[in-house]
Structures are given as structure tokens and as C-alpha cells.
């Protein structure tokens, strides 16, 4: 059951991180009325970092729960 909750925590963390990263970019696009033209490699790198951060949060949470 702890694995299930670690997955839930990771999913929620990924949603929050994605929102934190995407909101400023969307806001800038909305204000300037022009696309940011971020290169594909940079967009993919940002996505991979979001996932890595979410996994790190889930593993940290799981380790803390397991140690308690």
C-alpha cells in the first residue's frame, strides 16, 4: 500500500511541478501575444527534469514513510 501512496505522491508532485513550470511560460505567451518558440530539445529536457523531480519526491516520501 505504501508503494501506491508513493505513486500518488509522485503524480501529484508532477502535476504541481508541471503547473509551476508551464504557467509562467503560458503567461508570457499570453501577454506578448506571440509564441516563445522554445526548441524541441529544451522542451524535452524540461519535461524530463519535471519527471525526475517528481520521482525524487516520491522516493524521498517513500523512504521517510518506510523509516518511520
C-alpha positions in Angstrom: 0.0 0.0 0.0 2.9 2.3 0.6 4.0 1.9 -3.0 0.5 3.0 -4.1 0.7 6.2 -2.0 4.3 6.9 -3.2 2.9 6.7 -6.8 0.1 9.1 -5.8 2.5 11.5 -4.2 4.7 11.4 -7.3 1.8 12.0 -9.6 0.6 15.0 -7.5 4.1 16.3 -7.4 4.4 16.0 -11.1 1.2 17.9 -11.6 2.3 20.7 -9.3 5.7 20.9 -10.9 4.3 21.0 -14.4 1.9 23.8 -13.4 4.7 25.8 -11.8 6.8 25.4 -15.0 4.0 25.9 -17.6 2.1 28.7 -16.0 4.8 31.4 -16.4 5.5 30.3 -19.9 1.9 30.5 -20.9 1.5 33.8 -19.1 4.4 35.3 -21.1 2.9 33.9 -24.3 -0.5 35.5 -23.4 1.0 38.9 -22.5 3.3 39.1 -25.6 0.7 37.5 -27.9 3.5 35.6 -29.6 4.8 32.0 -29.1 8.0 31.5 -27.2 9.5 29.2 -29.9 11.3 27.0 -27.3 13.5 24.5 -29.1 12.2 20.9 -29.0 15.3 19.7 -27.1 14.8 22.3 -24.4 11.1 21.4 -24.0 12.0 17.7 -23.8 14.8 18.4 -21.2 12.3 20.5 -19.1 9.8 17.6 -19.3 12.4 15.1 -18.2 13.5 17.3 -15.3 9.9 17.5 -14.2 9.5 13.8 -14.2 12.9 13.3 -12.4 11.9 15.8 -9.7 8.5 14.0 -9.2 10.3 10.6 -8.9 12.8 12.1 -6.4 9.9 13.5 -4.3 8.1 10.1 -4.4 11.2 8.2 -3.5 12.0 10.6 -0.7 8.4 10.4 0.7 8.5 6.6 0.5 11.9 6.4 2.3 10.6 8.7 5.1 7.4 6.6 5.5 9.4 3.4 5.5 11.8 4.7 8.1 9.0 5.8 10.4 
